[in-house]
Amino acid sequence: MRSTFGPNDCQLLCINSSQDGQTRHKDIPWATFVNYLTLKDYYLSVTYLFIGKCLGILCWFKRSDALATEHLGRFLKLDDLNEIKNLMQELSSKHIIPYMEQKIRLLNQQVSSTRKGFRNQFKNLWWRKGKEDALDTTNGPVYTFSSIESQVRVLGDYAFMLRDYELAVSSYRLISTDYKLDKAWKRYAGVQEMIGLTYFMLDQSRKEAEYCMENAFNTYLKLGSAVQQNATRCGLWWIEMLKTRNQIKEAATVYFRICGEDLLHSAVMLEQASFCYLLSKPPMLHKYGFHLVLSGDHYKKCDQIKHAIRTYRNAVSVYRGTTWNLIKDRVHFHIGQWYAALGMYDVAVTHMLEILASSHQSKTSQELFLRDFLHIVQKTGKTFEVLKLQLPVINISSLKVIFEDHRTYASPAAASIKEGVWRSLEEDMIPSSAKSNWLDVQSKLIPRKYKESNICVAGEANSSNVEPQNDEYKTSTSTGDINSSLVLSEVDFTLEGGETILVQLTVTPRVEGILTIVGVKWKLSSSVVGLHNFESNSVNKRIAKGRRKPKHSPSADLKFIVIKSLPRLQGFIPSLPEKTYAGDLRHLVLELNNQSKFPVK
């Protein structure tokens, strides 16, 4: 080769000189681009590079079947890397760049003699006159490589690569008029694209740069799907220009315009547009979420379900805590469906639970949500327990606890008589000299932590009333699990759409101790167990300087001291009036409790 081309134009490059292939390098120059290469690219024998004159490079490669991308560079010694670096540096500085500079000088002289100047420009316009009547085609007329139009384009490209942007933009503007007159719209759009990039690199005339990019982009779009890749490339360059100038919102608009007929292509562009809206100042969260949803829909249509879930999950954070309920329901519903399609039923159920209490939806939508939710739950093959399940909606303000504390054996209504009424009766029976009665003395025997508790008798039922309300479904309700110390009731009922009913549940303690009602449990359509705890505000035990007594805690209404059933002494007073201001006192019950240390009044 040296005898043919001369000793100065040929070099020998020997690589992969390691014998064991165990060499490791922190940085391989071409590691970033290895995904774009195939293994056959590593098994070349001789490569010829022609740059005006022939430059031959002889490369010796040691083939190894174990060579793979993860083992890249293990046969390269440090000397091999240095030789590659020196070869590329010498090839660039002594051959490529000098050739391009020489080519620019020759082309510039040729273009100046044929196209520049008033005379040459007038001749060119006169020669092209009459071409406006030619039919429009995508590529326009055919230009050979040796034609003056092609040579001007090469001059502009070489000048752009060597950063002579002034020469580049003058060449592009010169050829742009020719392509426009010849109706070579694809070439015209390409030149306009390069003019816009050149103006951007010069950091001059921002409006002119944006005008050229938009002109090129619109021209590509008019040519149809045949040049969709060109339009995408032009749009992406335009976007990077806008981002560099912090015009993030405008970049999002270009991303949206790039979307074409290809669904996956459109999905990627819409997702990128959403990020632009997020990064704009101030952030445009509504548009960010909207474009994420659009992107997810496109991903789903081309069977990219994982990407669809990813975009929709990002949209969840936008709509959480907002009043955009319809969009929020749509997002959770589709995420649940797509997770179920992937077989991830547990996660699917979590998202479907978010839309069960969507009372703002139509009846048809609510039925669809409930049907899909139950279908997904059945596929899991297990029963789910859900805290605060929104089907049915529990009207917690309607909760009532009814129990017998032996204050009276009259009608149930007498149990709701205020304590002040009973005290007024006691005052008439107790002498004014007495400071207390036997009831007060006995009450001091109750431990302080149970002072606010209610008292019930083992073997007697306590009931609680709750009001569930919602759309039509079947459910069974109970107050807890059955064990040896408690007997709990269960109620089966069906609710129509918008119906509200009152459900009464009972619990019967069997042994002495402390009974606390903590919540209600129900099963929806034999597949989902709902739990609702009767939460209440705790008592603030700290005493302020004024020594105000703590208020009565609502939780005390749900706590009971269970005692044994005791014999009672019952007497009748026949001459007592049937009606008094205190109510019905026809039967006055006197109960003596001389066995329990927790007497009841």
VEXDREN-2710 file (C-alpha; in Angstrom, 1 decimal):
% VEXDREN-2710
k/r/px/py/pz
1/MET/0.0/0.0/0.0
2/ARG/2.8/2.4/0.8
3/SER/4.5/1.6/-2.6
4/THR/1.1/2.4/-4.3
5/PHE/-0.1/5.4/-2.3
6/GLY/3.1/6.7/-0.8
7/PRO/4.6/6.4/2.7
8/ASN/2.9/9.6/4.0
9/ASP/-0.6/8.5/3.3
10/CYS/-0.6/5.0/4.8
11/GLN/-0.5/3.9/8.4
12/LEU/-0.5/0.5/10.2
13/LEU/-2.9/0.3/13.2
14/CYS/-2.6/-2.8/15.3
15/ILE/-5.2/-3.3/18.0
16/ASN/-6.5/-6.1/20.3
17/SER/-2.9/-7.0/21.3
18/SER/-3.9/-8.4/24.6
19/GLN/-3.6/-12.2/24.8
20/ASP/-5.9/-13.0/27.8
21/GLY/-8.7/-10.5/27.2
22/GLN/-8.8/-9.4/30.8
23/THR/-7.8/-5.8/30.4
24/ARG/-10.3/-3.4/31.9
25/HIS/-10.6/0.3/31.0
26/LYS/-12.5/3.0/32.8
27/ASP/-13.3/4.9/29.6
28/ILE/-13.7/3.6/26.1
29/PRO/-14.1/6.4/23.6
30/TRP/-16.8/4.6/21.5
31/ALA/-18.6/2.9/24.4
32/THR/-21.5/5.4/24.1
33/PHE/-22.2/4.3/20.5
34/VAL/-21.7/0.6/20.9
35/ASN/-25.5/0.0/20.9
36/TYR/-25.6/1.3/17.3
37/LEU/-23.0/-1.2/16.1
38/THR/-23.3/-4.9/15.3
39/LEU/-20.7/-7.5/16.0
40/LYS/-19.7/-7.7/12.3
41/ASP/-18.3/-4.1/12.7
42/TYR/-15.6/-5.6/14.9
43/TYR/-14.4/-8.2/12.4
44/LEU/-13.3/-6.0/9.6
45/SER/-10.0/-6.8/7.9
46/VAL/-9.1/-3.9/5.6
47/THR/-10.8/-0.5/5.4
48/TYR/-10.2/2.1/2.7
49/LEU/-11.0/5.7/3.4
50/PHE/-11.2/8.0/0.4
51/ILE/-10.9/11.8/0.9
52/GLY/-10.1/13.3/-2.4
53/LYS/-7.0/11.1/-2.7
54/CYS/-6.9/7.5/-1.4
55/LEU/-5.8/7.0/2.2
56/GLY/-5.5/3.3/3.1
57/ILE/-5.7/2.1/6.7
58/LEU/-4.8/-1.6/7.4
59/CYS/-6.4/-2.8/10.6
60/TRP/-5.7/-6.1/12.2
61/PHE/-8.5/-7.4/14.4
62/LYS/-8.3/-10.5/16.7
63/ARG/-11.6/-12.3/16.5
64/SER/-13.0/-13.8/19.6
65/ASP/-16.4/-15.5/19.9
66/ALA/-16.6/-14.3/23.5
67/LEU/-16.5/-10.7/22.4
68/ALA/-19.7/-8.9/23.4
69/THR/-20.7/-5.4/24.3
70/GLU/-20.3/-6.0/28.1
71/HIS/-16.7/-7.1/27.4
72/LEU/-15.9/-4.2/25.1
73/GLY/-12.2/-3.2/25.1
74/ARG/-10.8/-6.1/27.1
75/PHE/-8.4/-7.1/24.3
76/LEU/-7.1/-3.5/24.0
77/LYS/-4.0/-2.6/25.8
78/LEU/-3.2/1.0/26.9
79/ASP/-0.8/1.3/23.9
80/ASP/-3.6/0.2/21.6
81/LEU/-5.9/3.0/22.8
82/ASN/-3.1/5.6/22.5
83/GLU/-2.5/4.4/18.9
84/ILE/-6.2/4.8/18.1
85/LYS/-6.2/8.2/19.6
86/ASN/-3.1/9.3/17.7
87/LEU/-4.4/7.9/14.4
88/MET/-7.8/9.8/14.7
89/GLN/-6.1/13.0/15.7
90/GLU/-3.6/12.8/12.8
91/LEU/-6.4/11.8/10.4
92/SER/-8.5/14.8/11.4
93/SER/-5.8/17.4/11.6
94/LYS/-3.6/16.4/8.6
95/HIS/-6.2/15.0/6.2
96/ILE/-9.9/15.7/6.9
97/ILE/-9.8/19.3/7.9
98/PRO/-7.2/20.4/5.4
99/TYR/-9.2/18.7/2.6
100/MET/-12.4/20.5/3.7
101/GLU/-10.6/23.9/3.8
102/GLN/-9.2/23.3/0.3
103/LYS/-12.6/22.2/-0.9
104/ILE/-14.2/25.4/0.6
105/ARG/-11.7/27.6/-1.2
106/LEU/-12.3/25.9/-4.6
107/LEU/-16.1/25.9/-4.2
108/ASN/-16.1/29.5/-3.0
109/GLN/-14.2/30.6/-6.1
110/GLN/-16.5/28.6/-8.4
111/VAL/-19.7/30.0/-6.8
112/SER/-18.4/33.6/-6.8
113/SER/-17.6/33.4/-10.5
114/THR/-21.0/31.9/-11.5
115/ARG/-23.6/33.0/-8.9
116/LYS/-22.5/36.0/-7.0
117/GLY/-22.7/39.6/-8.2
118/PHE/-25.6/41.4/-9.8
119/ARG/-25.0/40.1/-13.3
120/ASN/-24.9/36.4/-12.3
121/GLN/-28.0/36.8/-10.1
122/PHE/-30.0/38.4/-12.9
123/LYS/-28.9/35.7/-15.3
124/ASN/-29.9/33.0/-12.9
125/LEU/-33.4/34.6/-12.4
126/TRP/-33.9/35.0/-16.1
127/TRP/-32.9/31.4/-16.7
128/ARG/-35.3/30.1/-14.1
129/LYS/-38.2/32.3/-15.2
130/GLY/-41.3/30.4/-16.2
131/LYS/-40.7/27.5/-13.8
132/GLU/-43.5/28.7/-11.5
133/ASP/-46.0/26.8/-13.7
134/ALA/-44.3/23.5/-13.1
135/LEU/-46.2/20.8/-11.1
136/ASP/-45.4/20.5/-7.5
137/THR/-43.5/17.3/-6.5
138/THR/-42.0/16.2/-3.2
139/ASN/-38.4/16.2/-4.4
140/GLY/-38.7/18.6/-7.3
141/PRO/-36.2/18.4/-10.2
142/VAL/-33.2/16.2/-10.0
143/TYR/-29.9/17.9/-9.3
144/THR/-26.6/16.1/-10.0
145/PHE/-23.8/16.3/-7.6
146/SER/-21.8/18.4/-10.1
147/SER/-24.6/20.9/-10.6
148/ILE/-24.1/24.4/-9.3
149/GLU/-27.0/24.0/-6.8
150/SER/-25.4/20.9/-5.3
151/GLN/-22.0/22.6/-5.1
152/VAL/-23.4/25.6/-3.3
153/ARG/-25.1/23.3/-0.8
154/VAL/-21.8/21.4/-0.2
155/LEU/-20.1/24.8/0.3
156/GLY/-22.6/25.8/2.9
157/ASP/-22.3/22.4/4.8
158/TYR/-18.5/22.4/4.8
159/ALA/-18.5/26.0/6.1
160/PHE/-21.0/25.1/8.8
161/MET/-18.9/22.1/10.0
162/LEU/-15.8/24.3/10.2
163/ARG/-17.9/27.0/12.1
164/ASP/-17.6/29.6/9.3
165/TYR/-21.2/30.5/9.9
166/GLU/-21.1/33.8/7.9
167/LEU/-20.1/31.9/4.8
168/ALA/-22.5/29.1/5.5
169/VAL/-25.6/31.4/5.9
170/SER/-24.7/33.3/2.7
171/SER/-24.5/30.0/0.8
172/TYR/-27.7/28.7/2.2
173/ARG/-29.6/31.9/1.4
174/LEU/-28.2/31.9/-2.1
175/ILE/-29.4/28.3/-2.9
176/SER/-32.7/28.8/-1.0
177/THR/-34.1/31.0/-3.7
178/ASP/-33.2/28.5/-6.4
179/TYR/-34.9/25.7/-4.7
180/LYS/-38.0/27.8/-4.2
181/LEU/-38.2/28.8/-7.8
182/ASP/-37.7/25.2/-8.9
183/LYS/-40.4/24.1/-6.5
184/ALA/-37.9/21.6/-5.0
185/TRP/-39.8/21.9/-1.7
186/LYS/-37.9/19.2/0.2
187/ARG/-34.6/20.7/-0.6
188/TYR/-36.0/24.2/0.1
189/ALA/-37.1/23.1/3.6
190/GLY/-33.7/21.5/4.3
191/VAL/-31.9/24.7/3.4
192/GLN/-34.3/26.8/5.5
193/GLU/-33.6/24.4/8.4
194/MET/-29.9/25.0/8.1
195/ILE/-30.3/28.8/7.8
196/GLY/-32.2/28.7/11.1
197/LEU/-29.5/26.6/12.8
198/THR/-26.8/28.9/11.4
199/TYR/-28.5/32.0/12.8
200/PHE/-28.8/30.3/16.1
201/MET/-25.1/29.4/16.2
202/LEU/-24.3/33.0/15.4
203/ASP/-26.6/34.1/18.2
204/GLN/-28.0/36.7/16.0
205/SER/-31.5/37.6/14.8
206/ARG/-33.6/35.2/17.0
207/LYS/-36.7/36.1/15.1
208/GLU/-35.1/35.3/11.8
209/ALA/-33.9/31.9/13.2
210/GLU/-37.3/31.0/14.5
211/TYR/-39.0/32.1/11.2
212/CYS/-36.7/29.9/9.2
213/MET/-37.3/26.9/11.4
214/GLU/-41.0/27.3/11.3
215/ASN/-40.9/27.8/7.6
216/ALA/-38.9/24.6/7.2
217/PHE/-41.2/22.7/9.6
218/ASN/-44.4/23.8/7.8
219/THR/-43.0/23.0/4.4
220/TYR/-42.1/19.4/5.6
221/LEU/-45.6/19.0/7.0
222/LYS/-47.2/20.0/3.6
223/LEU/-45.2/17.3/1.9
224/GLY/-47.0/14.6/3.9
225/SER/-45.9/11.4/5.6
226/ALA/-43.0/10.8/3.1
227/VAL/-40.9/13.4/4.9
228/GLN/-42.2/12.9/8.4
229/GLN/-38.7/12.0/9.7
230/ASN/-37.4/15.3/8.3
231/ALA/-40.2/17.2/10.0
232/THR/-39.4/15.5/13.3
233/ARG/-35.7/16.3/13.0
234/CYS/-36.5/19.9/12.2
235/GLY/-38.9/20.2/15.1
236/LEU/-36.5/18.7/17.6
237/TRP/-33.8/21.2/16.5
238/TRP/-36.3/24.0/16.8
239/ILE/-37.2/22.8/20.3
240/GLU/-33.6/22.7/21.5
241/MET/-33.2/26.2/20.3
242/LEU/-36.2/27.3/22.3
243/LYS/-35.1/25.5/25.4
244/THR/-31.7/27.2/25.2
245/ARG/-33.4/30.5/25.3
246/ASN/-35.7/29.4/28.2
247/GLN/-38.8/29.4/26.0
248/ILE/-40.0/26.2/27.5
249/LYS/-43.7/26.8/26.9
250/GLU/-43.1/27.5/23.2
251/ALA/-41.1/24.3/23.0
252/ALA/-44.1/22.3/24.3
253/THR/-46.2/23.7/21.5
254/VAL/-43.7/22.4/18.9
255/TYR/-43.6/19.0/20.5
256/PHE/-47.4/18.9/20.1
257/ARG/-47.1/19.9/16.4
258/ILE/-44.6/17.2/15.7
259/CYS/-47.1/14.5/16.5
260/GLY/-48.0/12.5/13.4
261/GLU/-49.9/9.5/12.4
262/ASP/-47.6/7.0/14.2
263/LEU/-49.0/6.4/17.6
264/LEU/-45.8/5.6/19.4
265/HIS/-44.1/8.6/17.9
266/SER/-47.0/10.8/19.0
267/ALA/-47.0/9.3/22.5
268/VAL/-43.3/10.2/23.0
269/MET/-43.8/13.7/21.7
270/LEU/-46.8/14.3/23.9
271/GLU/-45.0/13.1/27.0
272/GLN/-42.1/15.5/26.2
273/ALA/-44.5/18.3/25.8
274/SER/-46.0/17.6/29.2
275/PHE/-42.5/17.9/30.8
276/CYS/-42.1/21.3/29.1
277/TYR/-45.3/22.5/30.7
278/LEU/-44.1/21.3/34.1
279/LEU/-40.8/23.1/33.8
280/SER/-42.3/26.3/32.5
281/LYS/-42.4/29.3/34.9
282/PRO/-44.9/29.2/36.5
283/PRO/-45.6/25.5/36.1
284/MET/-48.7/24.8/34.0
285/LEU/-49.9/21.8/36.0
286/HIS/-53.3/21.4/34.2
287/LYS/-51.6/21.1/30.8
288/TYR/-48.9/18.9/32.2
289/GLY/-51.5/16.4/33.4
290/PHE/-53.6/16.7/30.3
291/HIS/-50.7/15.9/28.0
292/LEU/-49.6/13.0/30.2
293/VAL/-53.1/11.5/29.8
294/LEU/-53.0/12.0/26.1
295/SER/-49.6/10.4/25.9
296/GLY/-50.8/7.4/28.0
297/ASP/-53.7/6.9/25.7
298/HIS/-51.4/6.7/22.7
299/TYR/-49.1/4.3/24.5
300/LYS/-52.0/2.1/25.2
301/LYS/-53.2/2.1/21.6
302/CYS/-49.8/0.7/20.5
303/ASP/-49.7/-1.9/23.3
304/GLN/-47.1/-0.1/25.4
305/ILE/-49.1/-0.7/28.6
306/LYS/-46.1/-0.2/31.0
307/HIS/-45.4/3.2/29.5
308/ALA/-49.1/4.0/29.6
309/ILE/-49.2/3.2/33.3
310/ARG/-46.1/5.3/33.9
311/THR/-47.6/8.4/32.3
312/TYR/-50.9/8.0/34.0
313/ARG/-49.3/7.5/37.4
314/ASN/-47.4/10.8/36.9
315/ALA/-50.8/12.4/36.2
316/VAL/-52.2/11.1/39.5
317/SER/-50.1/13.5/41.4
318/VAL/-51.5/16.4/39.4
319/TYR/-55.2/15.7/40.1
320/ARG/-54.8/14.5/43.8
321/GLY/-56.5/17.0/46.1
322/THR/-58.2/18.9/43.3
323/THR/-61.8/19.3/42.2
324/TRP/-61.2/17.7/38.8
325/ASN/-63.0/14.6/39.8
326/LEU/-64.0/13.3/36.4
327/ILE/-60.4/13.3/35.1
328/LYS/-59.2/11.8/38.4
329/ASP/-61.7/9.0/38.2
330/ARG/-60.7/8.3/34.6
331/VAL/-57.0/8.1/35.5
332/HIS/-57.5/5.7/38.4
333/PHE/-59.9/3.6/36.4
334/HIS/-57.6/3.0/33.5
335/ILE/-54.5/2.4/35.7
336/GLY/-56.5/-0.2/37.5
337/GLN/-57.6/-1.9/34.3
338/TRP/-54.0/-1.8/32.9
339/TYR/-52.5/-3.3/36.0
340/ALA/-55.1/-6.0/35.9
341/ALA/-54.1/-6.7/32.3
342/LEU/-50.5/-7.2/33.5
343/GLY/-51.7/-9.6/36.2
344/MET/-50.9/-7.2/39.0
345/TYR/-54.3/-7.5/40.7
346/ASP/-53.3/-6.2/44.1
347/VAL/-52.1/-2.8/42.7
348/ALA/-55.1/-2.7/40.4
349/VAL/-57.5/-3.1/43.3
350/THR/-55.8/-0.2/45.1
351/HIS/-56.5/2.2/42.2
352/MET/-60.1/0.9/41.7
353/LEU/-60.9/1.7/45.3
354/GLU/-60.3/5.3/44.6
355/ILE/-63.3/5.5/42.3
356/LEU/-65.9/3.5/44.2
357/ALA/-67.4/6.5/46.0
358/SER/-67.7/8.6/42.9
359/SER/-71.2/9.9/43.5
360/HIS/-70.6/12.7/41.0
361/GLN/-70.6/10.1/38.2
362/SER/-73.6/8.9/36.4
363/LYS/-75.4/5.7/37.3
364/THR/-74.0/4.0/34.3
365/SER/-70.4/5.0/35.1
366/GLN/-70.8/3.9/38.7
367/GLU/-72.1/0.5/37.7
368/LEU/-69.1/0.1/35.3
369/PHE/-66.7/1.0/38.0
370/LEU/-68.2/-1.4/40.5
371/ARG/-68.5/-4.2/38.0
372/ASP/-64.8/-3.9/36.9
373/PHE/-63.7/-3.6/40.6
374/LEU/-65.5/-6.8/41.6
375/HIS/-64.2/-8.6/38.5
376/ILE/-60.6/-7.7/39.4
377/VAL/-61.1/-8.8/43.0
378/GLN/-62.5/-12.1/41.9
379/LYS/-59.4/-12.7/39.7
380/THR/-57.2/-12.4/42.7
381/GLY/-58.9/-15.4/44.3
382/LYS/-58.8/-13.9/47.8
383/THR/-60.9/-11.6/50.0
384/PHE/-59.7/-8.0/50.5
385/GLU/-60.0/-6.1/53.7
386/VAL/-60.4/-2.4/53.0
387/LEU/-60.3/0.2/55.7
388/LYS/-63.0/2.9/55.2
389/LEU/-64.5/1.2/52.2
390/GLN/-66.8/3.7/50.5
391/LEU/-69.5/1.2/49.6
392/PRO/-71.7/1.8/51.4
393/VAL/-71.2/5.3/52.8
394/ILE/-71.5/5.2/56.6
395/ASN/-73.3/8.1/58.1
396/ILE/-71.2/8.2/61.2
397/SER/-73.2/11.1/62.7
398/SER/-76.2/8.7/62.9
399/LEU/-74.4/6.2/65.1
400/LYS/-76.3/5.4/68.3
401/VAL/-75.4/3.0/71.0
402/ILE/-78.3/1.6/73.1
403/PHE/-77.6/-0.3/76.3
404/GLU/-79.2/-1.1/79.7
405/ASP/-77.4/0.4/82.7
406/HIS/-80.4/-0.3/85.1
407/ARG/-81.1/3.3/85.7
408/THR/-84.7/2.5/85.1
409/TYR/-86.9/-0.4/84.1
410/ALA/-89.5/1.8/82.5
411/SER/-89.9/2.5/78.8
412/PRO/-86.7/2.9/76.7
413/ALA/-87.4/6.6/76.4
414/ALA/-86.8/7.0/80.1
415/ALA/-83.2/6.1/79.6
416/SER/-82.7/9.4/77.8
417/ILE/-83.9/11.6/80.6
418/LYS/-81.3/14.1/81.7
419/GLU/-79.4/13.4/84.9
420/GLY/-80.6/16.7/86.3
421/VAL/-84.1/15.4/86.5
422/TRP/-83.1/12.4/88.6
423/ARG/-81.0/14.7/90.9
424/SER/-84.1/16.9/91.5
425/LEU/-86.0/13.9/92.7
426/GLU/-83.1/12.8/95.0
427/GLU/-83.0/16.2/96.6
428/ASP/-86.6/15.9/97.7
429/MET/-85.9/12.6/99.3
430/ILE/-82.6/13.4/101.1
431/PRO/-82.5/15.6/104.2
432/SER/-80.8/18.9/103.8
433/SER/-78.4/18.0/106.7
434/ALA/-77.1/14.9/104.8
435/LYS/-74.0/15.8/102.7
436/SER/-74.1/12.6/100.6
437/ASN/-76.1/9.4/100.1
438/TRP/-75.1/5.8/99.8
439/LEU/-75.0/6.0/96.0
440/ASP/-72.3/8.7/96.1
441/VAL/-70.3/6.7/98.6
442/GLN/-70.4/3.6/96.6
443/SER/-69.4/5.4/93.4
444/LYS/-66.1/6.4/94.9
445/LEU/-65.1/2.7/94.8
446/ILE/-65.0/2.8/91.0
447/PRO/-61.4/3.2/89.6
448/ARG/-60.8/6.6/88.1
449/LYS/-60.0/5.3/84.6
450/TYR/-63.5/3.8/84.4
451/LYS/-65.4/6.8/85.8
452/GLU/-66.6/7.8/82.3
453/SER/-67.5/4.3/81.3
454/ASN/-71.0/2.9/80.9
455/ILE/-72.1/-0.2/82.7
456/CYS/-73.8/-3.2/81.2
457/VAL/-74.7/-6.7/82.4
458/ALA/-73.1/-9.9/81.1
459/GLY/-75.6/-11.8/79.0
460/GLU/-77.6/-8.8/78.0
461/ALA/-77.4/-7.4/74.5
462/ASN/-76.1/-3.9/73.5
463/SER/-77.0/-2.6/70.1
464/SER/-75.7/0.1/67.8
465/ASN/-77.5/1.7/64.9
466/VAL/-75.7/2.9/61.8
467/GLU/-77.0/4.3/58.5
468/PRO/-75.4/3.0/55.3
469/GLN/-76.2/4.8/52.1
470/ASN/-75.1/4.3/48.5
471/ASP/-75.8/2.7/45.1
472/GLU/-77.4/-0.7/44.7
473/TYR/-75.4/-3.7/46.2
474/LYS/-75.8/-6.6/48.5
475/THR/-73.9/-6.8/51.8
476/SER/-73.8/-8.4/55.2
477/THR/-72.8/-6.4/58.3
478/SER/-71.4/-7.3/61.7
479/THR/-69.7/-5.5/64.6
480/GLY/-66.7/-7.8/64.8
481/ASP/-65.5/-11.4/65.0
482/ILE/-67.3/-14.1/67.1
483/ASN/-65.4/-15.6/70.0
484/SER/-66.2/-17.3/73.3
485/SER/-66.6/-14.0/75.3
486/LEU/-68.9/-12.2/72.8
487/VAL/-71.9/-13.0/70.7
488/LEU/-72.2/-10.7/67.6
489/SER/-75.1/-10.3/65.2
490/GLU/-75.0/-10.2/61.4
491/VAL/-77.5/-8.5/59.1
492/ASP/-77.9/-9.1/55.4
493/PHE/-79.4/-6.3/53.3
494/THR/-79.6/-4.8/49.8
495/LEU/-79.4/-1.1/49.0
496/GLU/-80.9/0.4/45.9
497/GLY/-79.3/3.5/44.2
498/GLY/-79.4/6.5/46.6
499/GLU/-81.2/4.5/49.3
500/THR/-80.5/5.0/53.0
501/ILE/-81.5/2.4/55.7
502/LEU/-80.9/2.0/59.4
503/VAL/-79.1/-1.2/60.4
504/GLN/-79.2/-2.4/64.1
505/LEU/-76.4/-4.6/65.3
506/THR/-76.1/-6.2/68.7
507/VAL/-73.2/-7.5/70.8
508/THR/-73.8/-9.7/73.9
509/PRO/-70.9/-10.0/76.3
510/ARG/-70.6/-13.3/78.2
511/VAL/-68.0/-12.6/80.8
512/GLU/-67.1/-9.7/83.1
513/GLY/-64.5/-7.1/81.9
514/ILE/-64.2/-4.1/79.7
515/LEU/-66.2/-4.0/76.4
516/THR/-65.2/-1.4/73.8
517/ILE/-67.0/-1.0/70.5
518/VAL/-64.3/0.0/68.0
519/GLY/-66.1/-0.2/64.6
520/VAL/-68.2/-2.0/62.1
521/LYS/-67.3/-4.6/59.5
522/TRP/-69.2/-5.7/56.4
523/LYS/-68.7/-7.9/53.4
524/LEU/-69.6/-6.5/49.9
525/SER/-70.8/-9.0/47.3
526/SER/-69.0/-11.8/49.2
527/SER/-65.6/-10.7/48.0
528/VAL/-64.6/-7.4/49.7
529/VAL/-64.6/-6.8/53.5
530/GLY/-65.1/-3.3/54.6
531/LEU/-63.9/-1.9/57.9
532/HIS/-64.9/1.4/59.5
533/ASN/-63.5/2.4/62.8
534/PHE/-65.5/4.7/65.1
535/GLU/-62.9/7.3/65.5
536/SER/-63.4/10.0/68.1
537/ASN/-61.6/13.0/69.5
538/SER/-59.4/12.1/72.4
539/VAL/-59.7/14.0/75.7
540/ASN/-57.1/16.6/76.3
541/LYS/-55.9/15.7/79.8
542/ARG/-53.8/18.7/80.3
543/ILE/-55.3/21.2/82.8
544/ALA/-55.0/24.9/82.0
545/LYS/-54.3/27.5/84.6
546/GLY/-58.0/28.0/85.1
547/ARG/-58.3/24.3/86.0
548/ARG/-61.1/23.7/83.6
549/LYS/-62.5/20.2/83.7
550/PRO/-61.9/18.1/80.6
551/LYS/-64.9/17.7/78.3
552/HIS/-66.7/14.4/78.0
553/SER/-65.0/12.2/75.5
554/PRO/-67.2/10.7/72.7
555/SER/-65.1/7.5/73.0
556/ALA/-66.6/7.0/76.5
557/ASP/-70.0/6.2/74.9
558/LEU/-68.4/3.2/73.2
559/LYS/-66.7/1.8/76.4
560/PHE/-68.6/-0.4/78.9
561/ILE/-67.9/-2.1/82.2
562/VAL/-69.4/-5.6/82.1
563/ILE/-70.7/-6.9/85.5
564/LYS/-72.5/-9.9/86.5
565/SER/-76.3/-10.1/86.6
566/LEU/-77.5/-9.4/90.2
567/PRO/-80.8/-10.1/92.1
568/ARG/-82.9/-7.0/92.6
569/LEU/-85.6/-5.9/95.1
570/GLN/-88.6/-4.6/93.3
571/GLY/-91.4/-2.6/95.0
572/PHE/-94.5/-0.8/93.9
573/ILE/-96.0/2.4/95.3
574/PRO/-99.8/2.2/94.4
575/SER/-100.7/5.7/95.4
576/LEU/-98.1/7.4/93.3
577/PRO/-99.6/9.6/90.5
578/GLU/-99.5/8.1/87.1
579/LYS/-98.0/11.3/85.5
580/THR/-95.4/13.7/86.9
581/TYR/-93.2/16.4/85.4
582/ALA/-90.5/13.8/85.3
583/GLY/-92.3/11.5/83.0
584/ASP/-94.0/8.1/83.5
585/LEU/-93.3/6.9/87.0
586/ARG/-95.9/4.3/87.3
587/HIS/-93.3/1.6/88.1
588/LEU/-90.6/2.7/90.4
589/VAL/-87.8/0.2/90.6
590/LEU/-85.5/0.1/93.6
591/GLU/-82.4/-2.0/93.0
592/LEU/-80.0/-3.0/95.8
593/ASN/-76.5/-3.9/94.7
594/ASN/-74.7/-5.3/97.7
595/GLN/-72.3/-7.7/95.9
596/SER/-70.6/-5.6/93.2
597/LYS/-68.2/-2.8/94.1
598/PHE/-69.5/-0.9/91.0
599/PRO/-73.0/0.0/92.1
600/VAL/-75.4/1.4/89.5
601/LYS/-77.9/4.1/90.1
END
